[in-house]
């Protein structure tokens, strides 16, 4: 091979090496770019998925709130055995009444979640429970007694608040007073409410009342009289819906569309 030819071959090899190196750099650059793009898309997708899950769960909570507001009654169940609790709850659920037990700790709340609870209630605000469940599909209703407690629970993220113990605090008149500054905060009234007084509380602005012994009669629970429990649940649901309709009609008359 002549010197000129050898030199041209050497130059071509060098050019091919540079070109290959350039392609390698460009390939590595494109690979890094694709990797960064994929990572950004991954995080963006994860973020969107997180937002979608949160929105879905908030929608589920809103659905639970609407169910409670439509019926006007929540049943609070206390039973000595899981079997009795399940059978008794079914009687109320069949009549369209939402049923809840009382939870005081995160462990209680998680056990209720595993048992299929759609919402949870406490006699006071348990901040740990609210923090754990506020972005889940399970609605948590904390209890409050004073205006400060109501405001704090709302500020911490509670979407609806249980006023407890309401009859000790003044009954429906206390609700009327409390609703004036907090008309924007949904509430349920709890403790000592009967079939005869439930409409007074709904008229004063609560979304629903919490009934316990009025539905789950101690006698009926002791004798496992599920027929009586179902009858009482049906009566409570009828009265609750009638009270909700009455309030809606009254507002419509005051503020016609």
C-alpha positions, 0 to 999 in steps of 0.5 A, spaced: 500 500 500 502 506 497 504 512 502 498 516 500 493 510 500 495 508 507 494 515 509 487 516 506 485 509 509 488 511 516 484 518 515 478 514 514 479 509 520 480 515 524 474 519 521 470 512 522 472 512 529 470 519 531 463 518 527 462 512 531 464 516 538 460 521 536 454 516 534 456 513 541 455 520 545 449 522 541 446 515 543 448 516 550 445 523 550 439 520 547 439 515 552 440 519 558 435 524 555 430 518 554 431 516 561 430 523 564 424 524 560 421 517 562 423 518 569 419 525 569 413 522 565 413 516 571 413 521 576 408 525 572 404 519 572 405 517 579 403 524 581 396 524 576 395 517 579 395 520 586 391 525 585 386 521 581 386 516 587 385 522 592 379 525 588 376 518 587 376 517 595 374 524 596 368 523 591 366 516 595 366 520 602 362 525 599 357 520 596 357 517 604 355 524 606 350 525 601 347 518 603 347 521 610 344 527 609 338 524 604 336 520 610 337 524 616 339 519 620 345 515 622 345 509 627 350 508 632 351 500 634 353 497 640 353 490 640 356 484 645 359 480 639 361 481 632 355 476 630 350 480 633 353 486 631 353 484 623 345 481 624 343 487 627 346 492 622 343 489 617 336 490 619 338 498 619 342 498 612 336 494 609 332 500 611 337 505 608 340 507 614 347 508 615 350 504 621 357 506 625 360 504 631 365 508 635 372 508 634 377 511 639 384 509 636 387 508 630 387 500 631 379 501 632 379 505 626 383 500 622 379 494 624 373 497 622 376 499 615 377 491 615 370 489 617 368 494 611 366 500 615 364 506 610 365 511 615 367 512 622 365 516 628 368 518 635 365 522 641 371 527 640 377 529 635 382 523 634 387 527 630 391 521 628 385 517 625 383 524 621 390 524 619 390 517 617 383 517 613 382 524 611 385 522 604 381 515 603 375 513 601 372 512 609 369 518 612 371 520 619 366 524 623 369 526 629 366 529 635 366 536 638 362 540 644 364 547 644 365 552 638 373 552 639 372 544 638 368 545 632 372 550 628 379 546 630 376 539 627 374 543 621 380 546 620 384 540 621 380 537 615 374 534 618 368 534 612 362 533 617 362 534 625 358 530 630 356 535 636 356 531 642 353 530 648 348 535 645 342 534 650 347 536 655 349 542 652 342 544 651 339 540 645 336 543 639 337 550 642 344 549 642 344 547 635 341 553 633 346 557 636 352 553 634 349 553 627 349 561 626 357 562 626 358 555 623 352 554 618 358 552 612 360 546 616 356 540 616 354 537 623 350 531 626 347 531 633 348 526 637 346 523 644 339 522 647 335 524 641 329 520 640 324 519 634 320 524 637 325 530 637 329 528 631 325 533 627 327 538 631 334 538 630 334 537 623 330 543 623 335 547 626 340 545 621 344 539 622 345 534 616 342 528 621 341 525 628 345 519 631 340 514 634 342 509 638 337 506 643 331 509 639 333 503 634 337 498 637 333 497 643 336 494 649 330 489 650 330 487 642 338 487 643 338 482 649 332 478 646 335 478 639 328 481 636 331 483 629 324 484 627 323 489 632 329 492 630 328 492 623 321 496 624 324 501 629 329 502 623 324 503 618 320 508 622 326 512 624 328 512 616 321 514 615 321 520 620 328 522 618 326 523 610 320 526 612 324 531 616 329 533 611 323 534 605 320 538 610 326 543 611 328 543 603 320 545 602 321 550 607 327 553 604 324 553 597 318 557 599 323 562 603 328 562 597 324 560 590 328 559 584 
